[in-house]
Amino acid sequence: MSDSILQLTQRLTQFRDDRDWRKFHNLKDLIQCVGIEAGELMELTQWKTTDEVEEAAADPVFRTRLGEELSDVFLYLLLVAERAGLDIAEEAHRKIDTNGNKYPVEKARGNAKKYTEL
C-alpha cells in the first residue's frame, strides 16, 4: 500500500477506533455505505445537463460539496479495503492492468465501446 494511502487509512481507523465505531463497521454495512455515499455524489448532478455540471465545477459552493461527497465515498472505500484485508492501491493497479488488456490502445482509442465489442 502506498505510504499516503496507508497513512490516510491509519488516520481514518484511529478516528473510528477513538469513537468505538469498529463494532458498527461490518463489511456488509461498509459496502452499503459506499453505495449510499455514491448516491449522494450523483445527487449533485441530478436534473442538470452535462454542460451545467461541467460549469458547476468552477463554482466554489459546488466544489465544496463535490469534495465532501468524493471524500465520503473514498473514505468508505478505504474502510471496506481495511476490513477485507485488501491493499486498495495494489487492487487499483491490478484493475488498470486488467483494463489495459481488455482495452488495448490500438482498438479502444477514441471510442466508448465495451471490450466485448472491440
ABEGO torsion letter per residue (X at the ends): XBAAAAAAAAAAAAAAAAAGAAAABBAAAAAAAAAAAAAAAAAAABGBBAAAAAAAAABAAAAAAAAAAAAAAAAAAAAAAAAAGBBAAAAAAAAAAAAAAABBAAAABGBABBAAAX
